[in-house]
Amino acid sequence: MTTGADLTTATVRRAADATPPLITEADLPPTGHFVDGKFIEGATERVIDVIDPSTEDVIAHTPAGTSEDIDRAVAAAVAAKSHWARLVPKDRSELLHAIADRLAANTELLSRLESANTGKPFAVSRDDVDMTIDTFRFMAGALRATASMAAGDYADNHLSVILREPLGVIGVITPWNYPLLMAAWKIAPILAAGNTLVIKPSEQTPLTTLKFAELVADLLPPGVVNVVTGHGAAAGARLAEHPDVDMIALTGSVPSGRAVARSAADTLKRVHLELGGKAPVVIFPDADLAAAASALRVAGFWNSGQECGAACRVLVHASVVEQFVELLVGEVCSLVVGELASGDDVEVGPMVSKAHFARVTGYLERAKAEGVRVATGGGGIDGPGHFVAPTVLVDVPEGAEAAREEIFGPVVTVETFTDEEDAVRRANDVPFGLAASVWTENARRSHDIAARLDFGTVWVNSHLVLAAEVPWGGFKGSGYGRDLSVYALDDYSRTKHVMHNHAR
């Protein structure tokens, strides 16, 4: 097996010249900040180009938000928080259901807008919209069924009552890879718990967050949800440090998480971080190898590998590695790479930006220079758009950069192990702790190994399966806090103990 660019045989399926565009100008949201229930101009005239990564065309311009823009949005959220917090659960629930209904009525529009802005295949963007809707529906029900310890006398003649209260104003910063879904994972439980919010989407992919604000503007009281676009260094930093923001919640990179936590420290506000991942996939010799390879076709390359839970780091027993690699390469070689307008069956789209394309291909070039073998793929694909060939790297040595750092592209590495202790040690030997999977037909082994893996989610004989009812979040460098499930409601609320002296 050779290495190098000669294995980058993937081609990009291009849309025909007569193919209509994914979106028209009428589909775009207003490109201002959304503050106090309406779209407004930014404090300056500076704008940011929004790029279609499949074609590299500019599709919109959004304001480059400033501290002044954040201050206006926070002031609106502060003004709205008392009324929103006082709504009884039934009323907030009905509003969240109304939001879900509005999104469901615009599923196709939101899917097309998400794909045009991010480059993600339609299968991914439609799944994102479906789970966005389901997240609001789940939180609409969960907020009416919160539980706490029973009221009672825990000290003589004193009745203790535990109240659950909203925190107040939440600042939210969302990433470019799942702009609508990550917004929903934050917005739904934040609103359900009775808070108001200011959200700053990634400057690269703000369109569906702005469209969300446009679609629900008539459903929510002004100031409950506010959107400010802009760069992290200006708008994001001000949001994290703002004294009237009670909590900052971020999904993003580890450096962004560190920066937000430092900024939040001065005001001692709560911090909720969902950061990167480097998910190990531990395959034992008794595993169904064909099923594992088929699952990695999706879980390793979903959203073109721009996924923090991606099945990107395979640890396979040395006795079955050749058989597994052959199966995996067969799956990966058949992936459809293309512009989204070329058909609904596209499975791998472009990297989100030119800079990210350079980052991913840089990892590949360094891996090849270090002697890592390329089983398929291995580099960028010529032509317009930021496309990287679906790649499998094999014979990856322990401690290699490609196996430890988050590449965040369509790249899967394959390492080998010889025994269970070796597998667990190697799987845990990364700075991240978001997700992992174990593949074995031995039930006792699956329980034991899953318990020993230091990751917030561990799948057995599957990977990257999510549900609104169960929590998502990591350990170690992957951050803290939980998205989804009732645990998210806990994160965005506080408990108050009220004790009544009833002695007579």
FENQUIZI-V730044 format. One record per pair of residues at least 24 apart in sequence whose ideal C-beta (glycine too) atoms are under 10 Angstrom apart, sorted by the first residue. I is the first residue (numbers start at 1). J is the second residue. Records with the same first field share a line. If there is no record, write none. Layout:
I = J, J
This chain:
1 = 325, 329, 373, 374, 375, 376, 394, 395
2 = 373, 374, 378
3 = 367, 368, 369, 371, 372, 373, 374, 375, 378, 393, 394, 395
4 = 365, 368, 373, 374, 378, 379
5 = 364, 365, 368, 374, 378, 379, 380, 389
6 = 374, 378, 379
7 = 368, 373, 374, 375, 376, 377, 378, 379, 389, 391, 392
8 = 361, 364, 374, 376, 377, 378, 379, 380, 381, 382, 388, 389, 390, 391
9 = 333, 376, 377, 378, 381, 389
10 = 332, 333, 335, 336, 337, 338, 348, 376, 377, 378, 379, 380, 381, 387, 388, 389, 390, 391, 410
11 = 337, 338, 381, 382, 383, 387, 389
12 = 54, 336, 337, 338, 339, 342, 346, 348, 349, 350, 381, 382, 383, 384, 385, 387, 389
13 = 336, 337, 338, 339, 341, 342, 343, 345, 346
14 = 54, 55, 338, 339, 341, 342, 383, 384, 385
15 = 54, 55, 338, 339, 340, 341, 342, 343, 346
16 = 341, 342
19 = 339, 341, 342, 343
20 = 341
21 = 52, 55, 57, 59, 112, 116, 341
22 = 52, 54, 55, 59, 111, 112, 113, 114, 115, 116, 117, 122, 125, 339, 340, 341
23 = 52, 59, 60, 109, 112, 113, 114, 115, 116, 117, 207
24 = 112
25 = 59, 60
26 = 109
27 = 59, 109, 110, 112, 113, 116, 207, 211
28 = 59, 60, 113, 116, 117, 207, 210, 211, 214
29 = 60, 62, 113, 206, 207, 208, 209, 210, 211, 212, 213, 214, 215, 227
30 = 62, 210, 211, 213, 214, 217
31 = 60, 61, 62, 63, 206, 207, 210, 229
32 = 62, 63, 69, 210, 227, 228, 229
33 = 62, 63, 65, 66, 69, 70, 72, 73, 198, 200, 210, 213, 226, 227, 228, 229, 230, 235
34 = 73, 76, 198, 199, 209, 210, 212, 213, 214, 216, 217, 225, 226, 227, 228, 229
35 = 69, 70, 72, 73, 74, 75, 76, 77, 198, 213, 222, 223, 225, 226, 227, 228
36 = 72, 73, 75, 76, 77, 79, 80, 221, 222, 223, 224, 226
37 = 76, 80, 213, 217, 218, 220, 221, 222, 223, 224, 225, 226
38 = 76, 213, 217, 222
39 = 210, 213, 214, 217, 227
40 = 69, 72, 73, 228
41 = 69
42 = 66, 68, 69, 72, 228, 229, 230, 235
43 = 67, 68, 69, 70, 71, 72
44 = 68, 69
46 = 230, 231, 234
47 = 229
48 = 203, 204, 206, 229, 230, 231
49 = 203, 204
50 = 116, 117, 203, 204, 205, 206, 207, 210, 229
51 = 117, 119, 204, 205, 352, 353, 354, 386
52 = 115, 116, 117, 118, 119, 339, 340, 341, 350, 385
53 = 116, 117, 118, 119, 120, 176, 204, 205, 304, 339, 340, 349, 350, 351, 352, 353, 354, 356, 357, 384, 385, 386, 387
54 = 115, 116, 118, 119, 120, 338, 339, 340, 341, 342, 346, 349, 350, 384, 385, 386, 387
55 = 116, 119, 339, 340, 341, 350, 384, 385
56 = 350, 353, 354, 384, 385, 386
57 = 116, 384, 385
59 = 113, 116, 117, 207
60 = 113, 116, 117, 206, 207, 210
61 = 229
62 = 201, 203, 206, 207, 210, 227, 228, 229, 230
63 = 203, 206, 228, 229, 230, 235
64 = 203, 229, 230, 231, 234, 235
65 = 200, 203, 206, 227, 228, 229, 230, 231, 234, 235, 236, 238, 239
66 = 228, 230, 231, 234, 235, 238
67 = 230, 234, 235, 237, 238, 239, 241, 242
68 = 235, 238
69 = 198, 200, 226, 228, 229, 230, 234, 235, 238, 239
70 = 171, 198, 200, 226, 228, 230, 234, 235, 236, 237, 238, 239, 240, 241, 242, 245
71 = 198, 228, 238, 239, 242, 244
72 = 198, 226, 228
73 = 169, 171, 197, 198, 199, 200, 223, 225, 226, 227, 228, 235, 238, 239, 242
74 = 169, 171, 196, 197, 198, 223, 226, 228, 238, 239, 242, 243, 244, 245
75 = 169, 198, 223, 226, 242, 244
76 = 169, 196, 198, 222, 223, 224, 225, 226
77 = 168, 169, 170, 171, 195, 196, 197, 198, 223, 224, 225, 226, 242, 244, 245, 246
78 = 168, 169, 196, 198, 223, 242, 244, 245, 246
79 = 169, 196, 221, 222, 223
80 = 169, 196, 197, 220, 221, 222, 223, 224, 225, 226
81 = 166, 167, 168, 169, 170, 194, 195, 196, 197, 223, 224, 244, 246
82 = 168, 196
83 = 196, 221, 223, 224
84 = 166, 191, 194, 195, 196, 197, 220, 221, 223, 224, 225
85 = 165, 166, 167, 168, 193, 194, 195, 196
86 = 166, 194
87 = 191, 194, 221
88 = 144
89 = 140, 142, 143, 144, 145, 146, 192, 194
90 = 143, 144
92 = 139, 140, 143, 144, 191, 192, 193, 194
93 = 137, 139, 140, 141, 142, 143, 144, 145, 192
94 = 140, 219
95 = 136, 140, 191, 192, 216, 219, 220, 221, 224
96 = 135, 136, 137, 138, 139, 140, 141, 142, 143, 187, 188, 189, 191, 192, 219, 220
97 = 136, 137, 139, 140, 141
98 = 136, 140, 216, 218, 219, 220
99 = 132, 133, 136, 137, 139, 140, 184, 187, 188, 191, 212, 215, 216, 219, 220, 225
100 = 132, 133, 134, 135, 136, 137, 138, 139, 140, 184, 188, 216
101 = 133, 136, 137, 219
102 = 133, 136, 212, 215, 216, 217, 218, 219
103 = 129, 130, 132, 133, 135, 136, 137, 180, 184, 211, 212, 215, 216
104 = 129, 130, 132, 133, 134, 136, 137
105 = 215
106 = 211, 212, 214, 215
107 = 132, 133
109 = 208, 211, 215
110 = 180, 207, 208, 211, 212, 215
111 = 180, 208
112 = 208, 340, 341
113 = 179, 180, 207, 208, 210, 211
114 = 178, 179, 180, 181, 205, 207, 208, 211
115 = 208, 340, 341, 346, 349
116 = 207, 208, 340, 341
117 = 176, 179, 180, 202, 204, 205, 206, 207, 208, 209, 211, 352
118 = 176, 177, 178, 179, 180, 202, 204, 205, 207, 208, 303, 304, 306, 340, 349, 350, 352, 353
119 = 205, 303, 304, 306, 339, 340, 346, 348, 349, 350, 351, 352, 353, 385, 386, 387
120 = 177, 178, 179, 205, 302, 303, 304, 306, 307, 340, 346, 348, 349, 350, 352
121 = 301, 302, 303, 304, 336, 337, 338, 340, 343, 344, 345, 346, 347, 348, 349
122 = 340, 341, 343, 344, 345, 346, 349
123 = 298, 302, 303, 344, 345, 346, 347
124 = 177, 178, 181, 302, 303, 304, 306, 307, 340, 346, 347, 348, 349
125 = 178, 180, 181, 208, 303, 340, 349
126 = 344
127 = 181, 302, 303, 466
128 = 178, 179, 180, 181, 182, 184, 208, 303
129 = 180, 181, 184, 208
130 = 181
131 = 178, 180, 181, 184, 185, 466, 467, 468, 484
132 = 178, 180, 181, 182, 183, 184, 185, 187, 188, 208, 212
133 = 184, 188
134 = 184, 188, 467, 468, 469, 484
135 = 181, 183, 184, 185, 186, 187, 188, 189, 468, 483, 484, 488
136 = 184, 187, 188, 189, 191, 192, 216, 468
137 = 188, 468
138 = 188, 189, 192, 467, 468, 469, 484, 485, 486, 488
139 = 184, 185, 187, 188, 189, 190, 191, 192, 193, 468, 484, 485, 486, 488, 489
140 = 188, 191, 192
141 = 192, 468
142 = 188, 189, 192, 193, 468, 469, 485, 486, 488, 489
143 = 188, 189, 191, 192, 193, 194, 486, 489, 493
144 = 192
145 = 486, 489
146 = 192, 193, 486, 489, 490, 493
147 = 486
148 = 495
149 = 495, 497
151 = 498, 500
153 = 499, 500, 502
154 = 497, 499
155 = 499, 501
156 = 501, 503
157 = 500, 501, 502, 503, 504
158 = 499, 500, 501, 502, 503
159 = 498, 499, 500, 501, 502
160 = 497, 498, 499, 500
161 = 496, 497, 498, 499, 500
162 = 495, 496, 497, 498
163 = 493, 494, 495, 496, 497, 498
164 = 193, 194, 489, 490, 493, 494, 495, 496
165 = 193, 194, 195, 493, 494, 495, 496
166 = 190, 191, 192, 193, 194, 195, 196, 246, 492, 493, 494
167 = 193, 194, 195, 196, 245, 246, 247, 269, 270, 491, 492, 493, 494
168 = 194, 195, 196, 197, 244, 245, 246, 247, 269, 494
169 = 195, 196, 197, 198, 223, 226, 242, 244, 245, 246, 247, 269
170 = 195, 196, 197, 198, 199, 239, 245, 246, 247, 248, 249, 269, 270, 272, 491, 492
171 = 197, 198, 199, 200, 226, 228, 236, 238, 239, 240, 241, 242, 244, 245, 246, 247, 248, 249, 250, 260, 263, 264, 269, 271, 272
172 = 197, 198, 199, 200, 201, 209, 225, 226, 227, 239, 245, 247, 248, 249, 250, 251, 272
173 = 198, 199, 200, 201, 202, 232, 235, 236, 237, 239, 240, 248, 249, 250, 251, 252, 256, 257, 259, 260, 273
174 = 199, 200, 201, 202, 205, 206, 209, 249, 250, 251, 252, 274
175 = 201, 202, 204, 205, 250, 251, 252, 253, 256, 274, 275, 306, 308, 352
176 = 201, 202, 203, 204, 205, 206, 252, 306, 352, 353, 356
177 = 202, 204, 205, 251, 252, 303, 304, 305, 306, 307, 308, 352, 356, 408
178 = 202, 205, 208, 251, 303, 306, 307, 308
179 = 204, 205, 206, 207, 208, 209, 210, 212
180 = 205, 207, 208, 209, 211, 212
181 = 208, 251, 466, 483
182 = 209, 249, 250, 251, 252, 274, 483
183 = 208, 209, 212, 213, 225, 227, 251
184 = 208, 209, 212, 468, 483, 484
185 = 249, 251, 274, 468, 472, 483, 484, 488
186 = 249, 250, 251, 272, 274, 483, 488, 492
187 = 212, 213, 216, 224, 225, 249
188 = 468, 483, 484, 488, 489, 492
189 = 249, 482, 483, 484, 485, 486, 487, 488, 489, 490, 491, 492, 493
190 = 224, 225, 247, 249, 272, 488, 489, 491, 492, 493
191 = 220, 224, 225, 492
192 = 486, 488, 489, 492, 493
193 = 488, 489, 490, 491, 492, 493, 494
194 = 489, 492, 493
195 = 224, 246, 247, 492, 493
196 = 220, 221, 223, 224, 225, 226, 246
197 = 223, 224, 225, 226, 227, 245, 247, 249, 492
198 = 223, 225, 226, 227, 228, 235, 239, 242, 244, 245, 248
199 = 225, 226, 227, 228, 229, 239, 249
200 = 226, 227, 228, 229, 230, 231, 232, 234, 235, 236, 237, 238, 239, 240, 250
201 = 227, 228, 229, 230, 235
202 = 229, 230, 231, 232, 236, 251, 252, 352
203 = 229, 230, 231, 232, 234, 235, 236
204 = 352, 353, 355, 356
205 = 352, 353
206 = 230
232 = 256, 259, 260
233 = 259
236 = 260, 263
237 = 262, 263
238 = 263
239 = 263, 264
240 = 264, 265, 266, 267, 269, 271
241 = 265, 266, 267, 269
242 = 267, 269
243 = 267, 269
244 = 269
245 = 269, 270
246 = 270, 492, 494
247 = 271, 272, 481, 491, 492, 494
248 = 272, 273
249 = 273, 274, 481, 483, 488, 491, 492
250 = 274, 275, 479, 481
251 = 275, 308, 473, 479, 481, 483
252 = 276, 308, 479
253 = 308, 406, 408
254 = 406, 431, 432, 477, 478, 479
257 = 477, 478, 479, 480
258 = 477
261 = 479, 480
270 = 481, 491, 492, 494
271 = 479, 480, 481
272 = 473, 479, 480, 481, 482, 483, 488, 491, 492
273 = 473, 474, 477, 478, 479, 480, 481
274 = 308, 434, 456, 472, 473, 474, 478, 479, 480, 481, 482, 483
275 = 308, 406, 432, 433, 434, 473, 474, 476, 477, 478, 479, 480
276 = 308, 309, 405, 406, 408, 430, 431, 432, 434, 474, 477, 478, 479
277 = 307, 308, 309, 310, 312, 313, 406, 408, 430, 432, 433, 434, 435, 436, 455, 456, 457, 474, 477, 478, 479
278 = 308, 309, 310, 312, 313, 403, 404, 405, 406, 407, 408, 413, 427, 430, 431, 432, 433, 434, 435, 436, 455, 477, 478
279 = 307, 308, 309, 310, 311, 312, 313, 314, 406, 427, 430, 432, 433, 434, 435, 436, 437, 455, 457, 458, 459, 463, 464, 474, 478
280 = 311, 312, 313, 314, 315, 403, 415, 423, 424, 426, 427, 428, 429, 430, 432, 435, 436, 437, 438, 453, 455, 458
281 = 310, 311, 312, 313, 314, 315, 316, 412, 413, 414, 427, 435, 436, 437, 438, 439, 459, 463
282 = 313, 314, 315, 316, 317, 417, 420, 423, 424, 426, 427, 436, 437, 438, 439, 440, 449, 450, 453, 458
283 = 314, 315, 316, 317, 320, 321, 324, 328, 414, 416, 417, 423, 437, 438, 439, 440
284 = 315, 316, 317, 319, 320, 417, 420, 423, 438, 439, 440, 441, 442, 445, 446, 449
285 = 316, 317, 318, 319, 320, 321, 323, 324, 440, 441
286 = 317, 320, 439, 440, 441, 442, 445
287 = 316, 317, 320, 324, 438, 439, 440, 441, 442, 461
288 = 439, 440, 441, 461
289 = 316, 320, 321, 323, 324, 325, 326, 327, 328, 439
290 = 323, 324, 327, 328, 330, 331
291 = 327, 439, 461, 462
292 = 316, 320, 324, 327, 328, 331, 437, 439, 461, 462, 463
293 = 323, 324, 325, 326, 327, 328, 329, 330, 331, 332
294 = 327, 328, 330, 331
295 = 331, 437, 439, 459, 461, 462, 463, 464, 465
296 = 324, 327, 328, 331, 332, 392, 412, 437, 439, 463, 464
297 = 327, 328, 330, 331, 332, 334, 335, 347, 390, 412
298 = 331, 335, 347, 463, 464
299 = 412, 435, 437, 459, 462, 463, 464, 465
300 = 328, 331, 332, 335, 390, 391, 392, 410, 411, 412, 413, 463, 464
301 = 331, 332, 335, 337, 347, 348, 390, 391, 409, 410, 411, 412
302 = 347, 348, 410, 463, 464
303 = 348, 349, 352, 408, 410, 464
304 = 335, 337, 346, 347, 348, 349, 350, 351, 352, 360, 386, 387, 388, 390, 408, 409, 410
305 = 348, 351, 360, 388, 390, 391, 407, 408, 409, 410, 411, 412
306 = 349, 350, 351, 352, 356, 360, 407, 408, 409, 410
307 = 408, 409, 435, 464
308 = 406, 408, 432, 434, 435, 472, 474, 478, 479
309 = 434, 435, 436, 437, 455, 456, 457, 459, 463, 464, 465, 466, 472, 474, 478
310 = 406, 407, 408, 409, 410, 411, 412, 434, 435, 463, 464
311 = 412, 435, 436, 437, 459, 462, 463, 464
312 = 402, 403, 406, 407, 408, 409, 410, 411, 412, 413
313 = 396, 402, 403, 404, 406, 407, 411, 412, 413, 414, 415, 426, 427, 430, 432, 436
314 = 392, 393, 394, 396, 403, 412, 413, 414, 415, 416, 437, 439
315 = 396, 398, 403, 413, 414, 415, 416, 417, 422, 423, 424, 426, 427, 436, 438, 439
316 = 394, 414, 415, 416, 417, 423, 439
317 = 416, 417, 418, 419, 420, 422, 423, 439, 440
318 = 415, 416, 417, 418, 419, 422
319 = 416, 418
320 = 416
321 = 394, 395, 414, 415, 416, 417
322 = 394
324 = 394, 414, 416, 439
325 = 373, 375, 376, 392, 394, 395, 414
326 = 375
328 = 375, 376, 392, 394, 412, 414
329 = 375, 376, 377, 390, 392, 394, 412, 414
330 = 376
331 = 376, 390, 392
332 = 375, 376, 377, 389, 390, 391, 392, 410, 412
333 = 375, 376, 377, 389, 390, 392
334 = 390
335 = 376, 377, 389, 390, 410
336 = 390
337 = 377, 381, 385, 387, 388, 389, 390, 410
338 = 385, 387
339 = 383, 384, 385, 387
347 = 390, 410
348 = 387, 388, 389, 390, 409, 410
349 = 385, 386, 387, 410
350 = 380, 381, 384, 385, 386, 387, 388
351 = 380, 385, 386, 387, 388, 408, 409, 410
352 = 386, 408, 409
353 = 386
354 = 385, 386
355 = 386
356 = 386, 388, 408, 409
357 = 381, 385, 386, 387, 388, 409
358 = 386
359 = 407, 408, 409
360 = 386, 388, 391, 407, 408, 409, 410, 411
361 = 386, 388, 389, 391, 407, 409, 411
362 = 407
363 = 388, 391, 393, 401, 402, 405, 406, 407, 408, 409, 411, 413
364 = 388, 389, 391, 393, 402, 407, 409, 411
366 = 400, 401, 402
367 = 391, 393, 396, 400, 401, 402, 403, 407, 411, 413
368 = 393, 402
370 = 396, 397, 400, 401, 402
371 = 395, 396, 397, 400
372 = 396, 397, 400, 401, 402, 403, 413, 414
373 = 414
375 = 412, 414
376 = 412
377 = 410, 411, 412
378 = 411
398 = 422, 425, 426, 429
399 = 426, 429
403 = 429, 430
404 = 429, 430, 431, 432
405 = 430, 431, 432
406 = 430, 431, 432, 434, 477, 478
420 = 445, 448, 449, 452
421 = 452
423 = 449, 452, 453
424 = 448, 449, 451, 452, 453, 454
425 = 452
427 = 452, 453, 454, 455, 458
428 = 452, 453, 454, 455, 475, 476
429 = 454
430 = 454, 455, 476, 477, 478
431 = 476, 477, 478
432 = 456, 474, 475, 476, 477, 478, 479
433 = 457, 473, 474, 475, 476, 477, 478, 479
434 = 472, 473, 474, 475, 476, 477, 478, 479
435 = 459, 463, 464, 466, 472, 473, 474, 478
436 = 463
437 = 461, 462, 463, 464, 465
438 = 462, 463
439 = 463
456 = 480, 482
